[in-house]
Amino acid sequence: MAFNLPGFKNPVPVNIKVGNITEGELLRFRAFNDWQKTLKASLDLQQDPDHPFHKAPYELKSIEIQSVDWFAKNTDRAFVGFVKLEADVRNEEGKSLPGIAFLRGMSVAMLMILRPSDSKTERWVIMTEQPRIPAGSLRFLEIPAGMMDDHKTFSGAAAKEIKEETGLTVHEHDLQDLTSLALKNAENLESLQYGMYPSPGGQDESIRIFLWEKVMDRQEIVGLTGRLSGKRASSEMITIRILPYEQLWEVGARDAKTLAAWSLYEALKRSRRLSNTKTW
């Protein structure tokens, strides 16, 4: 199956090599649409005489869809989860750019910090432990995170993931967007997604990181940690754990989003860009 991708000046043939997705389903896949629109915007910037590729601009010639994975297939909740493709991006000199991409879309991650009201320095972090087969792990430790799916807002998706993975109800207005605070004054040469790219050489995923920080009575924290430490979500095999904040960077040595959350939190604290911690 093949069709021409709309929106480009010259025809861009899309060749679907697999039989489990249609043209319409691919075009409704948010990650594919975000990726091709972002790429088109970046290619268009080559018209600027100051662009490094201005003299020999690159062009998207074609796309080959190589594999598609569905979530909840054969149910009324079915949606595309992952798409692997190869994009042919070349210039008139015959030079090409690496174009193999694994599309999964935008994600959210949450740094959840508990602070006892009787201590100015003590902090605890809510973590998840779960199987991560791609990493070869059955007990991978990380901060709570999840894919955007069809959520309209990042903070709404974050609140939903917190509820699903920890059982806690968190209101959107209690979340601080660490990514937005960090990127507010950052140089933006292209219209990239507003998030952290953990592996831009192979996939499109961008992660937006939120902070939920609460000062609580120590007895409340003791009760909460006792309840959460043994909590397991059977559908995803997630165990909730409580970790001293001082150990967070050690977990981040293996998990990129955890390290990014820790570094953003520390840097934004030093720059005084974070609002005051709210009490519960």
Secondary structure, DSSP 8 states (H G I E B T S, - for coil): -EEE-TT-SS--EEEE-SSS--HHHHHH-HHHHHHHHHHHHHHHGGGSTTSTTTTS-EEEEEEEEEEEEEESTTSTT-EEEEEEEEEEEEETTS-EE--EEEE--EEEEEEEEEEETT-SS--EEEEEEEEEGGGTEEEEEE--EEE-TT-S-HHHHHHHHHHHHH-----GGG-EEHHHHHHTTS--SS---SSB-S-TTTB--EEEEEEEEEEE-HHHHHHHHHHHHT-EETTTTEEEEEEEGGGHHHHHTT-HHHHHHHHHHHHHHHTT-S---EE-
